[in-house]
């Protein structure tokens, strides 16, 4: 959800924005990168709905993690 969409959501937008501010305010970095990864998840259950399945797939995919680190070393190393 982007900032504009959060501001337009009268019921949850303020809570979402506050949550993001609280998380990001504790970071001590100057840059923040977002990486969108799309796993083809065919099972639709509660775990896939909340994103747990995608997180597990990412953690278990060691070749992907290693290639990501090697390709974008400047992002992971200061």
mmCIF file as gemmi writes it, N, C-alpha and C atoms, coordinates in Angstrom:
data_model
loop_
_atom_site.group_PDB
_atom_site.id
_atom_site.type_symbol
_atom_site.label_atom_id
_atom_site.label_alt_id
_atom_site.label_comp_id
_atom_site.label_asym_id
_atom_site.label_entity_id
_atom_site.label_seq_id
_atom_site.pdbx_PDB_ins_code
_atom_site.Cartn_x
_atom_site.Cartn_y
_atom_site.Cartn_z
_atom_site.occupancy
_atom_site.B_iso_or_equiv
_atom_site.pdbx_formal_charge
_atom_site.auth_seq_id
_atom_site.auth_asym_id
_atom_site.pdbx_PDB_model_num
ATOM 1 N N . UNK Axp A 1 ? 0.861 -1.174 0 1 0 ? 1 A 1
ATOM 2 C CA . UNK Axp A 1 ? 0 0 0 1 0 ? 1 A 1
ATOM 3 C C . UNK Axp A 1 ? 0.902 1.23 0 1 0 ? 1 A 1
ATOM 4 N N . UNK Axp A 2 ? 0.653 2.136 -0.902 1 0 ? 2 A 1
ATOM 5 C CA . UNK Axp A 2 ? 1.448 3.355 -0.964 1 0 ? 2 A 1
ATOM 6 C C . UNK Axp A 2 ? 0.864 4.414 -0.028 1 0 ? 2 A 1
ATOM 7 N N . UNK Axp A 3 ? 1.609 5.47 0.166 1 0 ? 3 A 1
ATOM 8 C CA . UNK Axp A 3 ? 1.196 6.517 1.094 1 0 ? 3 A 1
ATOM 9 C C . UNK Axp A 3 ? -0.145 7.143 0.691 1 0 ? 3 A 1
ATOM 10 N N . UNK Axp A 4 ? -0.33 7.399 -0.602 1 0 ? 4 A 1
ATOM 11 C CA . UNK Axp A 4 ? -1.594 7.996 -1.065 1 0 ? 4 A 1
ATOM 12 C C . UNK Axp A 4 ? -2.773 7.082 -0.782 1 0 ? 4 A 1
ATOM 13 N N . UNK Axp A 5 ? -2.588 5.781 -1.021 1 0 ? 5 A 1
ATOM 14 C CA . UNK Axp A 5 ? -3.671 4.832 -0.766 1 0 ? 5 A 1
ATOM 15 C C . UNK Axp A 5 ? -3.967 4.752 0.729 1 0 ? 5 A 1
ATOM 16 N N . UNK Axp A 6 ? -2.915 4.803 1.553 1 0 ? 6 A 1
ATOM 17 C CA . UNK Axp A 6 ? -3.118 4.764 3.006 1 0 ? 6 A 1
ATOM 18 C C . UNK Axp A 6 ? -3.882 5.992 3.476 1 0 ? 6 A 1
ATOM 19 N N . UNK Axp A 7 ? -3.539 7.15 2.936 1 0 ? 7 A 1
ATOM 20 C CA . UNK Axp A 7 ? -4.224 8.378 3.329 1 0 ? 7 A 1
ATOM 21 C C . UNK Axp A 7 ? -5.685 8.371 2.88 1 0 ? 7 A 1
ATOM 22 N N . UNK Axp A 8 ? -5.985 7.681 1.777 1 0 ? 8 A 1
ATOM 23 C CA . UNK Axp A 8 ? -7.353 7.628 1.263 1 0 ? 8 A 1
ATOM 24 C C . UNK Axp A 8 ? -8.224 6.627 2.021 1 0 ? 8 A 1
ATOM 25 N N . UNK Axp A 9 ? -7.591 5.692 2.72 1 0 ? 9 A 1
ATOM 26 C CA . UNK Axp A 9 ? -8.334 4.68 3.467 1 0 ? 9 A 1
ATOM 27 C C . UNK Axp A 9 ? -8.715 5.256 4.832 1 0 ? 9 A 1
ATOM 28 N N . UNK Axp A 10 ? -9.968 5.636 4.986 1 0 ? 10 A 1
ATOM 29 C CA . UNK Axp A 10 ? -10.427 6.291 6.215 1 0 ? 10 A 1
ATOM 30 C C . UNK Axp A 10 ? -10.396 5.365 7.417 1 0 ? 10 A 1
ATOM 31 N N . UNK Axp A 11 ? -10.61 4.079 7.212 1 0 ? 11 A 1
ATOM 32 C CA . UNK Axp A 11 ? -10.7 3.166 8.358 1 0 ? 11 A 1
ATOM 33 C C . UNK Axp A 11 ? -9.339 2.69 8.859 1 0 ? 11 A 1
ATOM 34 N N . UNK Axp A 12 ? -8.402 2.385 7.964 1 0 ? 12 A 1
ATOM 35 C CA . UNK Axp A 12 ? -7.123 1.827 8.403 1 0 ? 12 A 1
ATOM 36 C C . UNK Axp A 12 ? -5.9 2.623 7.969 1 0 ? 12 A 1
ATOM 37 N N . UNK Axp A 13 ? -6.085 3.642 7.172 1 0 ? 13 A 1
ATOM 38 C CA . UNK Axp A 13 ? -4.959 4.384 6.625 1 0 ? 13 A 1
ATOM 39 C C . UNK Axp A 13 ? -4.07 5.025 7.664 1 0 ? 13 A 1
ATOM 40 N N . UNK Axp A 14 ? -4.662 5.64 8.66 1 0 ? 14 A 1
ATOM 41 C CA . UNK Axp A 14 ? -3.877 6.303 9.706 1 0 ? 14 A 1
ATOM 42 C C . UNK Axp A 14 ? -3.066 5.286 10.512 1 0 ? 14 A 1
ATOM 43 N N . UNK Axp A 15 ? -3.676 4.149 10.813 1 0 ? 15 A 1
ATOM 44 C CA . UNK Axp A 15 ? -2.985 3.099 11.561 1 0 ? 15 A 1
ATOM 45 C C . UNK Axp A 15 ? -1.826 2.545 10.747 1 0 ? 15 A 1
ATOM 46 N N . UNK Axp A 16 ? -2.053 2.303 9.468 1 0 ? 16 A 1
ATOM 47 C CA . UNK Axp A 16 ? -1.01 1.791 8.583 1 0 ? 16 A 1
ATOM 48 C C . UNK Axp A 16 ? 0.165 2.772 8.513 1 0 ? 16 A 1
ATOM 49 N N . UNK Axp A 17 ? -0.142 4.044 8.315 1 0 ? 17 A 1
ATOM 50 C CA . UNK Axp A 17 ? 0.913 5.057 8.223 1 0 ? 17 A 1
ATOM 51 C C . UNK Axp A 17 ? 1.714 5.137 9.512 1 0 ? 17 A 1
ATOM 52 N N . UNK Axp A 18 ? 1.043 5.063 10.646 1 0 ? 18 A 1
ATOM 53 C CA . UNK Axp A 18 ? 1.732 5.119 11.944 1 0 ? 18 A 1
ATOM 54 C C . UNK Axp A 18 ? 2.625 3.897 12.127 1 0 ? 18 A 1
ATOM 55 N N . UNK Axp A 19 ? 2.146 2.73 11.7 1 0 ? 19 A 1
ATOM 56 C CA . UNK Axp A 19 ? 2.936 1.513 11.799 1 0 ? 19 A 1
ATOM 57 C C . UNK Axp A 19 ? 4.212 1.634 10.968 1 0 ? 19 A 1
ATOM 58 N N . UNK Axp A 20 ? 4.083 2.132 9.748 1 0 ? 20 A 1
ATOM 59 C CA . UNK Axp A 20 ? 5.245 2.301 8.874 1 0 ? 20 A 1
ATOM 60 C C . UNK Axp A 20 ? 6.23 3.298 9.483 1 0 ? 20 A 1
ATOM 61 N N . UNK Axp A 21 ? 5.74 4.404 9.989 1 0 ? 21 A 1
ATOM 62 C CA . UNK Axp A 21 ? 6.606 5.405 10.632 1 0 ? 21 A 1
ATOM 63 C C . UNK Axp A 21 ? 7.352 4.805 11.815 1 0 ? 21 A 1
ATOM 64 N N . UNK Axp A 22 ? 6.673 4.015 12.635 1 0 ? 22 A 1
ATOM 65 C CA . UNK Axp A 22 ? 7.318 3.399 13.8 1 0 ? 22 A 1
ATOM 66 C C . UNK Axp A 22 ? 8.412 2.422 13.393 1 0 ? 22 A 1
ATOM 67 N N . UNK Axp A 23 ? 8.16 1.642 12.354 1 0 ? 23 A 1
ATOM 68 C CA . UNK Axp A 23 ? 9.163 0.68 11.896 1 0 ? 23 A 1
ATOM 69 C C . UNK Axp A 23 ? 10.363 1.401 11.293 1 0 ? 23 A 1
ATOM 70 N N . UNK Axp A 24 ? 10.115 2.363 10.419 1 0 ? 24 A 1
ATOM 71 C CA . UNK Axp A 24 ? 11.209 3.033 9.72 1 0 ? 24 A 1
ATOM 72 C C . UNK Axp A 24 ? 11.992 3.991 10.612 1 0 ? 24 A 1
ATOM 73 N N . UNK Axp A 25 ? 11.37 4.516 11.646 1 0 ? 25 A 1
ATOM 74 C CA . UNK Axp A 25 ? 12.073 5.474 12.51 1 0 ? 25 A 1
ATOM 75 C C . UNK Axp A 25 ? 13.208 4.822 13.303 1 0 ? 25 A 1
ATOM 76 N N . UNK Axp A 26 ? 13.152 3.511 13.488 1 0 ? 26 A 1
ATOM 77 C CA . UNK Axp A 26 ? 14.204 2.836 14.242 1 0 ? 26 A 1
ATOM 78 C C . UNK Axp A 26 ? 15.396 2.436 13.369 1 0 ? 26 A 1
ATOM 79 N N . UNK Axp A 27 ? 15.266 2.574 12.063 1 0 ? 27 A 1
ATOM 80 C CA . UNK Axp A 27 ? 16.366 2.218 11.167 1 0 ? 27 A 1
ATOM 81 C C . UNK Axp A 27 ? 17.425 3.308 11.162 1 0 ? 27 A 1
ATOM 82 N N . UNK Axp A 28 ? 18.676 2.892 11.033 1 0 ? 28 A 1
ATOM 83 C CA . UNK Axp A 28 ? 19.786 3.827 11.036 1 0 ? 28 A 1
ATOM 84 C C . UNK Axp A 28 ? 20.447 3.91 9.659 1 0 ? 28 A 1
ATOM 85 N N . UNK Axp A 29 ? 19.692 3.671 8.608 1 0 ? 29 A 1
ATOM 86 C CA . UNK Axp A 29 ? 20.271 3.68 7.266 1 0 ? 29 A 1
ATOM 87 C C . UNK Axp A 29 ? 19.805 4.908 6.499 1 0 ? 29 A 1
ATOM 88 N N . UNK Axp A 30 ? 20.577 5.233 5.473 1 0 ? 30 A 1
ATOM 89 C CA . UNK Axp A 30 ? 20.242 6.39 4.642 1 0 ? 30 A 1
ATOM 90 C C . UNK Axp A 30 ? 19.406 5.999 3.428 1 0 ? 30 A 1
ATOM 91 N N . UNK Axp A 31 ? 19.483 4.728 3.043 1 0 ? 31 A 1
ATOM 92 C CA . UNK Axp A 31 ? 18.73 4.242 1.891 1 0 ? 31 A 1
ATOM 93 C C . UNK Axp A 31 ? 17.956 2.994 2.295 1 0 ? 31 A 1
ATOM 94 N N . UNK Axp A 32 ? 16.808 2.837 1.685 1 0 ? 32 A 1
ATOM 95 C CA . UNK Axp A 32 ? 15.996 1.646 1.907 1 0 ? 32 A 1
ATOM 96 C C . UNK Axp A 32 ? 15.562 1.132 0.539 1 0 ? 32 A 1
ATOM 97 N N . UNK Axp A 33 ? 15.818 -0.14 0.289 1 0 ? 33 A 1
ATOM 98 C CA . UNK Axp A 33 ? 15.471 -0.754 -0.986 1 0 ? 33 A 1
ATOM 99 C C . UNK Axp A 33 ? 14.316 -1.703 -0.784 1 0 ? 33 A 1
ATOM 100 N N . UNK Axp A 34 ? 13.435 -1.735 -1.738 1 0 ? 34 A 1
ATOM 101 C CA . UNK Axp A 34 ? 12.325 -2.682 -1.718 1 0 ? 34 A 1
ATOM 102 C C . UNK Axp A 34 ? 12.478 -3.597 -2.917 1 0 ? 34 A 1
ATOM 103 N N . UNK Axp A 35 ? 12.352 -4.869 -2.671 1 0 ? 35 A 1
ATOM 104 C CA . UNK Axp A 35 ? 12.475 -5.859 -3.725 1 0 ? 35 A 1
ATOM 105 C C . UNK Axp A 35 ? 11.182 -6.647 -3.796 1 0 ? 35 A 1
ATOM 106 N N . UNK Axp A 36 ? 10.543 -6.631 -4.938 1 0 ? 36 A 1
ATOM 107 C CA . UNK Axp A 36 ? 9.331 -7.413 -5.145 1 0 ? 36 A 1
ATOM 108 C C . UNK Axp A 36 ? 9.71 -8.739 -5.786 1 0 ? 36 A 1
ATOM 109 N N . UNK Axp A 37 ? 9.338 -9.815 -5.13 1 0 ? 37 A 1
ATOM 110 C CA . UNK Axp A 37 ? 9.6 -11.159 -5.63 1 0 ? 37 A 1
ATOM 111 C C . UNK Axp A 37 ? 8.251 -11.838 -5.786 1 0 ? 37 A 1
ATOM 112 N N . UNK Axp A 38 ? 8.046 -12.483 -6.915 1 0 ? 38 A 1
ATOM 113 C CA . UNK Axp A 38 ? 6.769 -13.126 -7.179 1 0 ? 38 A 1
ATOM 114 C C . UNK Axp A 38 ? 6.963 -14.633 -7.279 1 0 ? 38 A 1
ATOM 115 N N . UNK Axp A 39 ? 6.465 -15.355 -6.286 1 0 ? 39 A 1
ATOM 116 C CA . UNK Axp A 39 ? 6.459 -16.807 -6.328 1 0 ? 39 A 1
ATOM 117 C C . UNK Axp A 39 ? 5.093 -17.255 -6.819 1 0 ? 39 A 1
ATOM 118 N N . UNK Axp A 40 ? 5.074 -18.242 -7.661 1 0 ? 40 A 1
ATOM 119 C CA . UNK Axp A 40 ? 3.795 -18.762 -8.147 1 0 ? 40 A 1
ATOM 120 C C . UNK Axp A 40 ? 3.252 -19.712 -7.08 1 0 ? 40 A 1
ATOM 121 N N . UNK Axp A 41 ? 2.341 -19.217 -6.29 1 0 ? 41 A 1
ATOM 122 C CA . UNK Axp A 41 ? 1.754 -19.994 -5.198 1 0 ? 41 A 1
ATOM 123 C C . UNK Axp A 41 ? 0.352 -20.412 -5.625 1 0 ? 41 A 1
ATOM 124 N N . UNK Axp A 42 ? 0.176 -21.696 -5.807 1 0 ? 42 A 1
ATOM 125 C CA . UNK Axp A 42 ? -1.102 -22.182 -6.314 1 0 ? 42 A 1
ATOM 126 C C . UNK Axp A 42 ? -2.101 -22.48 -5.201 1 0 ? 42 A 1
ATOM 127 N N . UNK Axp A 43 ? -1.625 -22.83 -4.019 1 0 ? 43 A 1
ATOM 128 C CA . UNK Axp A 43 ? -2.536 -23.107 -2.911 1 0 ? 43 A 1
ATOM 129 C C . UNK Axp A 43 ? -3.014 -21.797 -2.311 1 0 ? 43 A 1
ATOM 130 N N . UNK Axp A 44 ? -4.295 -21.669 -2.16 1 0 ? 44 A 1
ATOM 131 C CA . UNK Axp A 44 ? -4.834 -20.477 -1.513 1 0 ? 44 A 1
ATOM 132 C C . UNK Axp A 44 ? -5.401 -20.887 -0.153 1 0 ? 44 A 1
ATOM 133 N N . UNK Axp A 45 ? -4.658 -20.562 0.869 1 0 ? 45 A 1
ATOM 134 C CA . UNK Axp A 45 ? -5.088 -20.832 2.23 1 0 ? 45 A 1
ATOM 135 C C . UNK Axp A 45 ? -4.702 -19.635 3.094 1 0 ? 45 A 1
ATOM 136 N N . UNK Axp A 46 ? -4.917 -19.74 4.373 1 0 ? 46 A 1
ATOM 137 C CA . UNK Axp A 46 ? -4.642 -18.613 5.252 1 0 ? 46 A 1
ATOM 138 C C . UNK Axp A 46 ? -3.16 -18.23 5.23 1 0 ? 46 A 1
ATOM 139 N N . UNK Axp A 47 ? -2.27 -19.223 5.212 1 0 ? 47 A 1
ATOM 140 C CA . UNK Axp A 47 ? -0.826 -18.951 5.2 1 0 ? 47 A 1
ATOM 141 C C . UNK Axp A 47 ? -0.415 -18.181 3.942 1 0 ? 47 A 1
ATOM 142 N N . UNK Axp A 48 ? -1.003 -18.53 2.811 1 0 ? 48 A 1
ATOM 143 C CA . UNK Axp A 48 ? -0.669 -17.809 1.581 1 0 ? 48 A 1
ATOM 144 C C . UNK Axp A 48 ? -1.306 -16.425 1.576 1 0 ? 48 A 1
ATOM 145 N N . UNK Axp A 49 ? -2.466 -16.305 2.177 1 0 ? 49 A 1
ATOM 146 C CA . UNK Axp A 49 ? -3.161 -15.018 2.234 1 0 ? 49 A 1
ATOM 147 C C . UNK Axp A 49 ? -2.374 -13.99 3.039 1 0 ? 49 A 1
ATOM 148 N N . UNK Axp A 50 ? -1.795 -14.391 4.168 1 0 ? 50 A 1
ATOM 149 C CA . UNK Axp A 50 ? -1.064 -13.439 5.014 1 0 ? 50 A 1
ATOM 150 C C . UNK Axp A 50 ? 0.397 -13.293 4.601 1 0 ? 50 A 1
ATOM 151 N N . UNK Axp A 51 ? 0.835 -14.045 3.61 1 0 ? 51 A 1
ATOM 152 C CA . UNK Axp A 51 ? 2.199 -13.911 3.111 1 0 ? 51 A 1
ATOM 153 C C . UNK Axp A 51 ? 3.206 -14.861 3.726 1 0 ? 51 A 1
ATOM 154 N N . UNK Axp A 52 ? 2.761 -15.719 4.621 1 0 ? 52 A 1
ATOM 155 C CA . UNK Axp A 52 ? 3.677 -16.648 5.276 1 0 ? 52 A 1
ATOM 156 C C . UNK Axp A 52 ? 4.309 -17.599 4.264 1 0 ? 52 A 1
ATOM 157 N N . UNK Axp A 53 ? 3.512 -18.109 3.355 1 0 ? 53 A 1
ATOM 158 C CA . UNK Axp A 53 ? 4.014 -19.05 2.351 1 0 ? 53 A 1
ATOM 159 C C . UNK Axp A 53 ? 5.125 -18.42 1.52 1 0 ? 53 A 1
ATOM 160 N N . UNK Axp A 54 ? 4.931 -17.194 1.093 1 0 ? 54 A 1
ATOM 161 C CA . UNK Axp A 54 ? 5.948 -16.509 0.282 1 0 ? 54 A 1
ATOM 162 C C . UNK Axp A 54 ? 7.23 -16.295 1.086 1 0 ? 54 A 1
ATOM 163 N N . UNK Axp A 55 ? 7.104 -15.936 2.359 1 0 ? 55 A 1
ATOM 164 C CA . UNK Axp A 55 ? 8.293 -15.746 3.183 1 0 ? 55 A 1
ATOM 165 C C . UNK Axp A 55 ? 9.057 -17.058 3.348 1 0 ? 55 A 1
ATOM 166 N N . UNK Axp A 56 ? 8.354 -18.141 3.584 1 0 ? 56 A 1
ATOM 167 C CA . UNK Axp A 56 ? 9.006 -19.444 3.718 1 0 ? 56 A 1
ATOM 168 C C . UNK Axp A 56 ? 9.692 -19.836 2.411 1 0 ? 56 A 1
ATOM 169 N N . UNK Axp A 57 ? 9.026 -19.625 1.288 1 0 ? 57 A 1
ATOM 170 C CA . UNK Axp A 57 ? 9.634 -19.941 -0.007 1 0 ? 57 A 1
ATOM 171 C C . UNK Axp A 57 ? 10.907 -19.133 -0.239 1 0 ? 57 A 1
ATOM 172 N N . UNK Axp A 58 ? 10.896 -17.882 0.151 1 0 ? 58 A 1
ATOM 173 C CA . UNK Axp A 58 ? 12.084 -17.043 -0.01 1 0 ? 58 A 1
ATOM 174 C C . UNK Axp A 58 ? 13.23 -17.539 0.868 1 0 ? 58 A 1
ATOM 175 N N . UNK Axp A 59 ? 12.926 -17.845 2.115 1 0 ? 59 A 1
ATOM 176 C CA . UNK Axp A 59 ? 13.957 -18.324 3.043 1 0 ? 59 A 1
ATOM 177 C C . UNK Axp A 59 ? 14.541 -19.651 2.578 1 0 ? 59 A 1
ATOM 178 N N . UNK Axp A 60 ? 13.695 -20.526 2.045 1 0 ? 60 A 1
ATOM 179 C CA . UNK Axp A 60 ? 14.149 -21.853 1.633 1 0 ? 60 A 1
ATOM 180 C C . UNK Axp A 60 ? 14.871 -21.86 0.291 1 0 ? 60 A 1
ATOM 181 N N . UNK Axp A 61 ? 14.817 -20.783 -0.454 1 0 ? 61 A 1
ATOM 182 C CA . UNK Axp A 61 ? 15.425 -20.739 -1.782 1 0 ? 61 A 1
ATOM 183 C C . UNK Axp A 61 ? 16.845 -20.163 -1.688 1 0 ? 61 A 1
ATOM 184 N N . UNK Axp A 62 ? 17.758 -20.963 -1.196 1 0 ? 62 A 1
ATOM 185 C CA . UNK Axp A 62 ? 19.133 -20.515 -0.983 1 0 ? 62 A 1
ATOM 186 C C . UNK Axp A 62 ? 19.819 -20.029 -2.266 1 0 ? 62 A 1
ATOM 187 N N . UNK Axp A 63 ? 19.663 -20.703 -3.407 1 0 ? 63 A 1
ATOM 188 C CA . UNK Axp A 63 ? 20.301 -20.19 -4.631 1 0 ? 63 A 1
ATOM 189 C C . UNK Axp A 63 ? 19.835 -18.775 -4.991 1 0 ? 63 A 1
ATOM 190 N N . UNK Axp A 64 ? 18.552 -18.497 -4.792 1 0 ? 64 A 1
ATOM 191 C CA . UNK Axp A 64 ? 18.043 -17.165 -5.083 1 0 ? 64 A 1
ATOM 192 C C . UNK Axp A 64 ? 18.663 -16.129 -4.143 1 0 ? 64 A 1
ATOM 193 N N . UNK Axp A 65 ? 18.71 -16.435 -2.86 1 0 ? 65 A 1
ATOM 194 C CA . UNK Axp A 65 ? 19.288 -15.515 -1.868 1 0 ? 65 A 1
ATOM 195 C C . UNK Axp A 65 ? 20.754 -15.254 -2.188 1 0 ? 65 A 1
ATOM 196 N N . UNK Axp A 66 ? 21.505 -16.296 -2.491 1 0 ? 66 A 1
ATOM 197 C CA . UNK Axp A 66 ? 22.928 -16.126 -2.799 1 0 ? 66 A 1
ATOM 198 C C . UNK Axp A 66 ? 23.134 -15.298 -4.057 1 0 ? 66 A 1
ATOM 199 N N . UNK Axp A 67 ? 22.354 -15.567 -5.103 1 0 ? 67 A 1
ATOM 200 C CA . UNK Axp A 67 ? 22.511 -14.776 -6.326 1 0 ? 67 A 1
ATOM 201 C C . UNK Axp A 67 ? 22.119 -13.323 -6.092 1 0 ? 67 A 1
ATOM 202 N N . UNK Axp A 68 ? 21.13 -13.099 -5.268 1 0 ? 68 A 1
ATOM 203 C CA . UNK Axp A 68 ? 20.726 -11.74 -4.919 1 0 ? 68 A 1
ATOM 204 C C . UNK Axp A 68 ? 21.858 -11.011 -4.194 1 0 ? 68 A 1
ATOM 205 N N . UNK Axp A 69 ? 22.466 -11.663 -3.238 1 0 ? 69 A 1
ATOM 206 C CA . UNK Axp A 69 ? 23.563 -11.051 -2.484 1 0 ? 69 A 1
ATOM 207 C C . UNK Axp A 69 ? 24.762 -10.782 -3.384 1 0 ? 69 A 1
ATOM 208 N N . UNK Axp A 70 ? 25.127 -11.738 -4.24 1 0 ? 70 A 1
ATOM 209 C CA . UNK Axp A 70 ? 26.278 -11.544 -5.116 1 0 ? 70 A 1
ATOM 210 C C . UNK Axp A 70 ? 26.028 -10.47 -6.172 1 0 ? 70 A 1
ATOM 211 N N . UNK Axp A 71 ? 24.823 -10.419 -6.7 1 0 ? 71 A 1
ATOM 212 C CA . UNK Axp A 71 ? 24.524 -9.435 -7.746 1 0 ? 71 A 1
ATOM 213 C C . UNK Axp A 71 ? 24.43 -8.022 -7.19 1 0 ? 71 A 1
ATOM 214 N N . UNK Axp A 72 ? 23.884 -7.889 -5.999 1 0 ? 72 A 1
ATOM 215 C CA . UNK Axp A 72 ? 23.673 -6.564 -5.398 1 0 ? 72 A 1
ATOM 216 C C . UNK Axp A 72 ? 24.498 -6.397 -4.121 1 0 ? 72 A 1
ATOM 217 N N . UNK Axp A 73 ? 25.777 -6.697 -4.207 1 0 ? 73 A 1
ATOM 218 C CA . UNK Axp A 73 ? 26.671 -6.603 -3.061 1 0 ? 73 A 1
ATOM 219 C C . UNK Axp A 73 ? 26.654 -5.225 -2.433 1 0 ? 73 A 1
ATOM 220 N N . UNK Axp A 74 ? 26.55 -4.181 -3.251 1 0 ? 74 A 1
ATOM 221 C CA . UNK Axp A 74 ? 26.561 -2.804 -2.719 1 0 ? 74 A 1
ATOM 222 C C . UNK Axp A 74 ? 25.356 -2.519 -1.831 1 0 ? 74 A 1
ATOM 223 N N . UNK Axp A 75 ? 24.296 -3.262 -1.995 1 0 ? 75 A 1
ATOM 224 C CA . UNK Axp A 75 ? 23.103 -3.069 -1.15 1 0 ? 75 A 1
ATOM 225 C C . UNK Axp A 75 ? 23.305 -3.729 0.209 1 0 ? 75 A 1
ATOM 226 N N . UNK Axp A 76 ? 23.984 -4.881 0.249 1 0 ? 76 A 1
ATOM 227 C CA . UNK Axp A 76 ? 24.122 -5.647 1.478 1 0 ? 76 A 1
ATOM 228 C C . UNK Axp A 76 ? 25.395 -5.33 2.254 1 0 ? 76 A 1
ATOM 229 N N . UNK Axp A 77 ? 26.35 -4.684 1.626 1 0 ? 77 A 1
ATOM 230 C CA . UNK Axp A 77 ? 27.618 -4.376 2.288 1 0 ? 77 A 1
ATOM 231 C C . UNK Axp A 77 ? 27.872 -2.865 2.217 1 0 ? 77 A 1
ATOM 232 N N . UNK Axp A 78 ? 28.286 -2.312 3.312 1 0 ? 78 A 1
ATOM 233 C CA . UNK Axp A 78 ? 28.589 -0.875 3.331 1 0 ? 78 A 1
ATOM 234 C C . UNK Axp A 78 ? 30.068 -0.639 3.22 1 0 ? 78 A 1
